[in-house]
Amino acid sequence: MPRGKKKQTSEAPHAASATSAAASSKAARDTPEPSARGTSAEMPTVALSEGLALKEEGNKLFKDGEYSGAIRKYKQGILRTRGLVTRTSAMAMFAVSRGVAPLTEEEEFELVRLTQSLHANLSACYLKKSEWDKAVRYAAVVLDSDPGNVKSMLRLGQAYNQLGDLVGADRILTKAASLHTRPDALGKALRETLREVRTKLRSRDVHRGPSSAASAMSGSGADAGSAESEGRGYDDAGEDAADDDDDASAEPSMGTEVGEDGEDGVVSPAAEA
């Protein structure tokens, strides 16, 4: 009889252990999986706040002349907010079924402003670094979603000028000058760059002959499709872009991201606030 009691006592810990493991397993099954974006109510705001903070960090670096660092911050801002689900996107229904709330109307508006500003500032940074092709690329992303963005038109025209596409520069700058007629810093930069481009066109055409001159100037005032940016671009008060040592996923796909231009400033490519 004592031997039986001893056996019963020795088996008790094993039974308790098995019961505990089963309870833990059930608790794990009953615990909902965390959303990929965290809590549905909180994460869109968090991502937007982080994107804005990265833009501000980039702006400070830009003002300090650290353009490569600014570029990194701006591209990080683009990547941080790229996965946010808008109410009209194809992923909206799926996201809701997974417990992830799409952006509110106000958040969507803020996202558009932020992404456009980040791309515009990247263009300003690449102007500062004399990387004309990249300045064109990012300015074109802004103009794809906001065709009347005069600051990005100026940057595009300045970059085209530096790349030697004088006709393209003349077209985009002529259009920009017609949209912005105020005699402020931006207007002054536009007209100075346009005068420079046309001086180059006339000089080039003198050497090519009358037929080539007529051909080159025939595009003036036409719709802007491309433009080049000059090293002394328009200083737009705010952000700069950083080095291009980051990954290519932050490179623009035309028309996917939108943003805002910053405040008016002085002549010299600057970032947007």
Secondary structure as a PSIPRED ss2 file (coil, helix, strand):
# PSIPRED VFORMAT (PSIPRED V4.0)

   1 M C   1.000  0.000  0.000
   2 P H   0.000  1.000  0.000
   3 R H   0.000  1.000  0.000
   4 G H   0.000  1.000  0.000
   5 K H   0.000  1.000  0.000
   6 K H   0.000  1.000  0.000
   7 K H   0.000  1.000  0.000
   8 Q H   0.000  1.000  0.000
   9 T H   0.000  1.000  0.000
  10 S H   0.000  1.000  0.000
  11 E H   0.000  1.000  0.000
  12 A H   0.000  1.000  0.000
  13 P H   0.000  1.000  0.000
  14 H H   0.000  1.000  0.000
  15 A H   0.000  1.000  0.000
  16 A H   0.000  1.000  0.000
  17 S H   0.000  1.000  0.000
  18 A H   0.000  1.000  0.000
  19 T H   0.000  1.000  0.000
  20 S H   0.000  1.000  0.000
  21 A H   0.000  1.000  0.000
  22 A H   0.000  1.000  0.000
  23 A H   0.000  1.000  0.000
  24 S H   0.000  1.000  0.000
  25 S H   0.000  1.000  0.000
  26 K H   0.000  1.000  0.000
  27 A H   0.000  1.000  0.000
  28 A H   0.000  1.000  0.000
  29 R H   0.000  1.000  0.000
  30 D H   0.000  1.000  0.000
  31 T C   1.000  0.000  0.000
  32 P C   1.000  0.000  0.000
  33 E C   1.000  0.000  0.000
  34 P C   1.000  0.000  0.000
  35 S C   1.000  0.000  0.000
  36 A C   1.000  0.000  0.000
  37 R C   1.000  0.000  0.000
  38 G C   1.000  0.000  0.000
  39 T C   1.000  0.000  0.000
  40 S C   1.000  0.000  0.000
  41 A C   1.000  0.000  0.000
  42 E C   1.000  0.000  0.000
  43 M H   0.000  1.000  0.000
  44 P H   0.000  1.000  0.000
  45 T H   0.000  1.000  0.000
  46 V H   0.000  1.000  0.000
  47 A H   0.000  1.000  0.000
  48 L H   0.000  1.000  0.000
  49 S H   0.000  1.000  0.000
  50 E H   0.000  1.000  0.000
  51 G H   0.000  1.000  0.000
  52 L H   0.000  1.000  0.000
  53 A H   0.000  1.000  0.000
  54 L H   0.000  1.000  0.000
  55 K H   0.000  1.000  0.000
  56 E H   0.000  1.000  0.000
  57 E H   0.000  1.000  0.000
  58 G H   0.000  1.000  0.000
  59 N H   0.000  1.000  0.000
  60 K H   0.000  1.000  0.000
  61 L H   0.000  1.000  0.000
  62 F H   0.000  1.000  0.000
  63 K H   0.000  1.000  0.000
  64 D C   1.000  0.000  0.000
  65 G C   1.000  0.000  0.000
  66 E C   1.000  0.000  0.000
  67 Y H   0.000  1.000  0.000
  68 S H   0.000  1.000  0.000
  69 G H   0.000  1.000  0.000
  70 A H   0.000  1.000  0.000
  71 I H   0.000  1.000  0.000
  72 R H   0.000  1.000  0.000
  73 K H   0.000  1.000  0.000
  74 Y H   0.000  1.000  0.000
  75 K H   0.000  1.000  0.000
  76 Q H   0.000  1.000  0.000
  77 G H   0.000  1.000  0.000
  78 I H   0.000  1.000  0.000
  79 L H   0.000  1.000  0.000
  80 R H   0.000  1.000  0.000
  81 T H   0.000  1.000  0.000
  82 R H   0.000  1.000  0.000
  83 G C   1.000  0.000  0.000
  84 L C   1.000  0.000  0.000
  85 V C   1.000  0.000  0.000
  86 T C   1.000  0.000  0.000
  87 R C   1.000  0.000  0.000
  88 T C   1.000  0.000  0.000
  89 S C   1.000  0.000  0.000
  90 A C   1.000  0.000  0.000
  91 M C   1.000  0.000  0.000
  92 A H   0.000  1.000  0.000
  93 M H   0.000  1.000  0.000
  94 F H   0.000  1.000  0.000
  95 A H   0.000  1.000  0.000
  96 V H   0.000  1.000  0.000
  97 S H   0.000  1.000  0.000
  98 R C   1.000  0.000  0.000
  99 G C   1.000  0.000  0.000
 100 V C   1.000  0.000  0.000
 101 A C   1.000  0.000  0.000
 102 P C   1.000  0.000  0.000
 103 L C   1.000  0.000  0.000
 104 T C   1.000  0.000  0.000
 105 E H   0.000  1.000  0.000
 106 E H   0.000  1.000  0.000
 107 E H   0.000  1.000  0.000
 108 E H   0.000  1.000  0.000
 109 F H   0.000  1.000  0.000
 110 E H   0.000  1.000  0.000
 111 L H   0.000  1.000  0.000
 112 V H   0.000  1.000  0.000
 113 R H   0.000  1.000  0.000
 114 L H   0.000  1.000  0.000
 115 T H   0.000  1.000  0.000
 116 Q H   0.000  1.000  0.000
 117 S H   0.000  1.000  0.000
 118 L H   0.000  1.000  0.000
 119 H H   0.000  1.000  0.000
 120 A H   0.000  1.000  0.000
 121 N H   0.000  1.000  0.000
 122 L H   0.000  1.000  0.000
 123 S H   0.000  1.000  0.000
 124 A H   0.000  1.000  0.000
 125 C H   0.000  1.000  0.000
 126 Y H   0.000  1.000  0.000
 127 L H   0.000  1.000  0.000
 128 K H   0.000  1.000  0.000
 129 K C   1.000  0.000  0.000
 130 S C   1.000  0.000  0.000
 131 E C   1.000  0.000  0.000
 132 W H   0.000  1.000  0.000
 133 D H   0.000  1.000  0.000
 134 K H   0.000  1.000  0.000
 135 A H   0.000  1.000  0.000
 136 V H   0.000  1.000  0.000
 137 R H   0.000  1.000  0.000
 138 Y H   0.000  1.000  0.000
 139 A H   0.000  1.000  0.000
 140 A H   0.000  1.000  0.000
 141 V H   0.000  1.000  0.000
 142 V H   0.000  1.000  0.000
 143 L H   0.000  1.000  0.000
 144 D H   0.000  1.000  0.000
 145 S H   0.000  1.000  0.000
 146 D C   1.000  0.000  0.000
 147 P C   1.000  0.000  0.000
 148 G C   1.000  0.000  0.000
 149 N C   1.000  0.000  0.000
 150 V H   0.000  1.000  0.000
 151 K H   0.000  1.000  0.000
 152 S H   0.000  1.000  0.000
 153 M H   0.000  1.000  0.000
 154 L H   0.000  1.000  0.000
 155 R H   0.000  1.000  0.000
 156 L H   0.000  1.000  0.000
 157 G H   0.000  1.000  0.000
 158 Q H   0.000  1.000  0.000
 159 A H   0.000  1.000  0.000
 160 Y H   0.000  1.000  0.000
 161 N H   0.000  1.000  0.000
 162 Q H   0.000  1.000  0.000
 163 L H   0.000  1.000  0.000
 164 G C   1.000  0.000  0.000
 165 D C   1.000  0.000  0.000
 166 L H   0.000  1.000  0.000
 167 V H   0.000  1.000  0.000
 168 G H   0.000  1.000  0.000
 169 A H   0.000  1.000  0.000
 170 D H   0.000  1.000  0.000
 171 R H   0.000  1.000  0.000
 172 I H   0.000  1.000  0.000
 173 L H   0.000  1.000  0.000
 174 T H   0.000  1.000  0.000
 175 K H   0.000  1.000  0.000
 176 A H   0.000  1.000  0.000
 177 A H   0.000  1.000  0.000
 178 S H   0.000  1.000  0.000
 179 L H   0.000  1.000  0.000
 180 H C   1.000  0.000  0.000
 181 T C   1.000  0.000  0.000
 182 R C   1.000  0.000  0.000
 183 P C   1.000  0.000  0.000
 184 D C   1.000  0.000  0.000
 185 A H   0.000  1.000  0.000
 186 L H   0.000  1.000  0.000
 187 G H   0.000  1.000  0.000
 188 K H   0.000  1.000  0.000
 189 A H   0.000  1.000  0.000
 190 L H   0.000  1.000  0.000
 191 R H   0.000  1.000  0.000
 192 E H   0.000  1.000  0.000
 193 T H   0.000  1.000  0.000
 194 L H   0.000  1.000  0.000
 195 R H   0.000  1.000  0.000
 196 E H   0.000  1.000  0.000
 197 V H   0.000  1.000  0.000
 198 R H   0.000  1.000  0.000
 199 T H   0.000  1.000  0.000
 200 K H   0.000  1.000  0.000
 201 L H   0.000  1.000  0.000
 202 R H   0.000  1.000  0.000
 203 S H   0.000  1.000  0.000
 204 R H   0.000  1.000  0.000
 205 D H   0.000  1.000  0.000
 206 V H   0.000  1.000  0.000
 207 H H   0.000  1.000  0.000
 208 R H   0.000  1.000  0.000
 209 G C   1.000  0.000  0.000
 210 P H   0.000  1.000  0.000
 211 S H   0.000  1.000  0.000
 212 S H   0.000  1.000  0.000
 213 A H   0.000  1.000  0.000
 214 A H   0.000  1.000  0.000
 215 S H   0.000  1.000  0.000
 216 A H   0.000  1.000  0.000
 217 M H   0.000  1.000  0.000
 218 S C   1.000  0.000  0.000
 219 G C   1.000  0.000  0.000
 220 S C   1.000  0.000  0.000
 221 G C   1.000  0.000  0.000
 222 A C   1.000  0.000  0.000
 223 D C   1.000  0.000  0.000
 224 A C   1.000  0.000  0.000
 225 G C   1.000  0.000  0.000
 226 S C   1.000  0.000  0.000
 227 A C   1.000  0.000  0.000
 228 E E   0.000  0.000  1.000
 229 S C   1.000  0.000  0.000
 230 E C   1.000  0.000  0.000
 231 G C   1.000  0.000  0.000
 232 R C   1.000  0.000  0.000
 233 G C   1.000  0.000  0.000
 234 Y E   0.000  0.000  1.000
 235 D C   1.000  0.000  0.000
 236 D C   1.000  0.000  0.000
 237 A C   1.000  0.000  0.000
 238 G C   1.000  0.000  0.000
 239 E C   1.000  0.000  0.000
 240 D C   1.000  0.000  0.000
 241 A C   1.000  0.000  0.000
 242 A E   0.000  0.000  1.000
 243 D C   1.000  0.000  0.000
 244 D C   1.000  0.000  0.000
 245 D C   1.000  0.000  0.000
 246 D C   1.000  0.000  0.000
 247 D C   1.000  0.000  0.000
 248 A H   0.000  1.000  0.000
 249 S H   0.000  1.000  0.000
 250 A H   0.000  1.000  0.000
 251 E C   1.000  0.000  0.000
 252 P C   1.000  0.000  0.000
 253 S C   1.000  0.000  0.000
 254 M C   1.000  0.000  0.000
 255 G C   1.000  0.000  0.000
 256 T C   1.000  0.000  0.000
 257 E C   1.000  0.000  0.000
 258 V C   1.000  0.000  0.000
 259 G C   1.000  0.000  0.000
 260 E C   1.000  0.000  0.000
 261 D C   1.000  0.000  0.000
 262 G C   1.000  0.000  0.000
 263 E C   1.000  0.000  0.000
 264 D C   1.000  0.000  0.000
 265 G C   1.000  0.000  0.000
 266 V C   1.000  0.000  0.000
 267 V E   0.000  0.000  1.000
 268 S C   1.000  0.000  0.000
 269 P C   1.000  0.000  0.000
 270 A C   1.000  0.000  0.000
 271 A C   1.000  0.000  0.000
 272 E C   1.000  0.000  0.000
 273 A C   1.000  0.000  0.000
